[in-house]
Amino acid sequence: MEGIYAYLIFAAAGFLGGIIHTIVRSKGVLTLPKVEDGKLYLGFLVSGVIGMLTAIAVDGHLLTAFFAAVAVPDVTEGTIRKTQARINGREKDGK
């Protein structure tokens, strides 16, 4: 595949992979985007966007892009949680 159409197909496969990741991880429940207390929560769209960006960046093959999109949101979310825990731990200690 070549050109812009290839990127669009990879982006769609990646978005779908990210959504499937969320469905599997949350036991079939998708959280819709919402605004609460003035904060925007993106819900399942976050995994879709991460999957989409991953699929475009990873490879020139549709299946590789899709499976990377399913796996990478898990790694990304874990890294974000660890970073947040470190930041919160430092804030509690007053450092």
N, C-alpha and C positions, 0 to 999 in steps of 0.2 A: 504494500500500500504506500502511496505517495501523496504528498500535498496536504492541503488543509483538511480534506475529507478523512484522511488517516488520523489526524489529530482529533477530529470530532468524534470518530468512532472510538478511539482510545479514551477520550474524555467521557463518553457515554458509558463505556464498559467499566471505567474506573469509578464513576459515580454509582453505577449499579452495584459494583463490588463493595463499595463503602456502605451502601444501604443494606446489602446482604450481611455484611459484617455486623451492623447494628442490630438487625433482626435476630441473628444467631446469638449475639451477646446478651440481648435483652429479653430473650425467650419469646420473641414474636411481637414485642411491643415497640412501636415507634412513637417517640415524643415529638409532637408538632412544635414548630417555633412559637415563642410567646414572649410577651413583655410582662415582667413582674417587678414591682418596686422600682420602676424606671430602668431596669436592666433587660437587655435583649438576650434571650436564650435561644440558640439556633437549633436545638434538638438534634434530630437525625441528619440534618443538613451538613453538620460539621464533618461527620464521617464520609459523607458523599463527596464533599469538596476535597478533603484530604485524599480520598481514593482517586478522585479525578486528577489531581495534580501529580500523584504518584504514578498513575498509569501513563500519563504523558511523558514523565521524566524517565521511566524505567527502561522501556524496550520498544522495539519495532514490531513486536508480535502481539496479537490480540489476547491470547491466553495468558501470556506472561504479565501483560498489563492488568488483566482482570484479577489474577491471583495475587499480584503485588498489592492491588487496591484492597483486597480482602484482608491481607495480613498487616500492612503498614499502619492503619489507624490504631491497631492494638499497641504496637510499639510506640507510636507517637503519644497516645494517651498515657501510657505508662511513664514515659519520660516527663510529660507535663505534670503528672501527679507527684513524681519524685521531686521535681523542681519546686512545686508549690509546697510540699512538705518541708523541704529545706528552708525555703523562704519563711514559712510560718514558724518553724522552729527557731530561727534566728530572731524573728520579731518577738516571740514570747520570752526569749532569753535577754532581750534588750540589746543585742549586738548589732 
